[in-house]
Amino acid sequence: MEDVSKQVLGMLIPLIVIAAAFIGMLFFVAHRLIYPAPPASGPWGALVVQRPDLTLRGWIVHPDAEDAWVIFGGNALPLAPVGEAWRGCTGRALYLMPYRGYEGQAGSPNEKDLVADGLALVRQAQKTHRHVGIIGISLGTGVATEVAVQARPDKLLLITPYDRLDLVAHDHFPYLPVRWLMRDTYDSASAARQLGDVPVALLQADQDEIISQARTQALAAALPTPPIAWQHVPTTHNGVWDRPELCEFVRRGG
């Protein structure tokens, strides 16, 4: 009997090792899919945010403006070009700070640190500008919504938003246990319920192949009050960047 137990244990150990290695690989792949950090897109500007463990840098467009937007980008979106693209879309200052590990930034991205860094950035902008709003883009809508709960911006603009990032992943990989594998879920719906009277506007890509309409609708349903605007654009997820409605959405927001 003891020999049989040893044989069974000898068979189980390799299977356990293989399973653990497979799960570890899935964790790694999931993290890389969420944060495919873009390389440096240009020299740093004047924006400096000192965090307890590192110094983060970025750019400010229209720095002398009375009001400001703080922008949180998508998972593979370089922010310097966004500042240039939106320079003519608003008279507000634009604060653009890449996430940890993005565009030559120090550190490694994760939900907890990105939200804390974002809050520090908004607080810094609020010391200089009369009104500070927040703009979130794709992945960044999760960061933006969590930050807004604490920072109470004058407006919150969300471009191609979702209710939970793990549900977005489940839409694409329904046969994988993605909700077990993803440490960073960005539960925007739960955060949205805490926004109170913060005005929220949404821009939805109606042919979005990455974030389904159901994910955006679920987020909208979680808001305490209906969005002040819900712009529908007949294009794909990344196609919004080629549409004039995007610039107009930012212009009307502030």
QUICOR-V356143 format. One line per field, one symbol per residue. burial: 1 if it has 24 or more other C-alpha atoms within 12 Angstrom, else 0. Layout:
burial = ???
//
This chain:
burial = 00000000000000000000000000000110011111001000001110000001111111100011111111111111011001101101111111111111100111101111111111111100101111111111111111111111111111111111111111000000011011011111111110110111111111010111111111110110001001111010110110001110110011
//
